[in-house]
Amino acid sequence: MDTIASGKVSLRRIRLVLAHQRISASVGSFFAADRVLSAWAGRSEEALECEFEIVYDDGYTLAGEYRFRRKASTRPALMGFI
């Protein structure tokens, strides 16, 4: 299927940076990004600030900050934030 004709653009990469701890990760899917965020949240009782940059194959880039805390019933979800 042609991605341009269908209106879908593939994800190239998601870069995550845990602001105060100088930890970063680069992943290829939102699922992988959420797993990284969950791992980081599992090590902290405090709310965390994560800078993100999402790059799509067409060159479009979306960047921002995501603040999250691990809760008993939910995990961090970058896709739900955007």
N, C-alpha and C positions, 0 to 999 in steps of 0.2 A: 504494500500500500504506500502511496506517495504521501510523505508527511506534509508537504506543502498543500496538496489538494485537500487533505483531511483537516487541515488547520492545526495539526499537532506538531509540536517541536520537541525533539528529544533533549533530555537533560545531559549536559556534558559533565558537570561536576558541582558539588556542594562543598564549600570550605567553611569549617567551623573553627572559631577561636574562642577559647574560654578566657575572657578578658583579664582577670586578675592573676591567673596562674600561668599564663604564657604556654598553654597547651593548645595544640591545633590538630585538626584532622581534615582530610580531604576524601570524600566518598562519592560514589556514582549514583546514589538513589536516595529518596526520602526515607525509605525503610532503614537503610544503613545509617543515615543521619540521626534518626530517632533512636537507634540502638546506641550510638555514641553518646547522645545526650542523656539517655537513661543510665549509662555506665558512669558518666560524670556526676549525675545527680545522686546516684547511689553511694557516692563517696562523701557527700556533703549534707549536712543538716540545714544549711542556709540556702536562700534563694541564689541562683546563679545567673550571671549575665553572659550571654554568648553572642558574639558577632558572627553573622553569616553572610556568605556571598554565594548566590546560585547563578551558575552560568549555563545557558542553553546553547545548543548547537548552532543556532542562528546568530549567536553573539550577544543576545540580550542578557543583561546582568541585573539581578535584583539583590540588593544588600540591605542590611539593617541589624537591629539588635533583638534578641529573643531572651526574655527573662522567664525563668522557670524554676520550679521546685518539685522534687519528687514527692508525690502523694501516694498513699497506700493503694488507691484504686485506679489511678491514672498514671500514664507515663508522659514524658514530654513528647510533643508532636509538632514538629516544624511545619508540616504540611497543613495542619489545622490552624496554625498561627497565620500563615500567609493567606 
